[in-house]
Amino acid sequence: MGLIAMSERDLQRIEILSKVIAGRMTMVSAAHVLDLSTRQVRRLLERINTGGAASIRHKAIGRPSNNQISDGVRDYAVTLVGERYADFGPTLAAEKLAERDGLRVSRETL
């Protein structure tokens, strides 16, 4: 088994939940410390029991976003902005790309 990268939040959750498993902390106090409901703490405990500490990590880590545009469209939009709208800000450039070129990209992409 390899190394698993975890955030500070995940490590804190594992520490608190291990105290609950060991009986040194109640589920209610763990919920208060983690700022979760007792139901969510119960669900996290079930995940630890079935999948181990690695199951606390978010399942979408390392996966691309569902709203991600393709690399080709992004590169084409950035090229057009560089050629035609180089002195525009990102918001105006996105508006002009939609208006004149029919290419809809967000200002964050630009």
Steps between C-alpha positions, in 0.01 A plus 500: 500500500638842400495836665170686516503880500250650742406849597524636854122478528505130413778431750308684774188299417692173527649604834162598648324193361769270637433651844131417456585144398729463803226631729691808613252739338126493447340523160324823598821672605674377184218645293540831681880507449476405133202733445290216361174337596503182705351320201798603285742388770323164507539473121871586521548235768335242275731601214806460723383159620441370147774673300760613751638847556559555126124502441472838676657677200264668256416265214546759225865578578709462188206494260439776244211737551164417342479856365845498342518605135723311261863603458452576130214744557688672781818534293303630202325761717825617657661522154211709367517732797873541454461585131183710492421616853841530664426837661160388640436384853381142552131591537484713186709247307257222595206717390666579166588135440134408550369791295737499203644150488216292648736349758363491853768476769500640851710796597687273744622294205651809344 
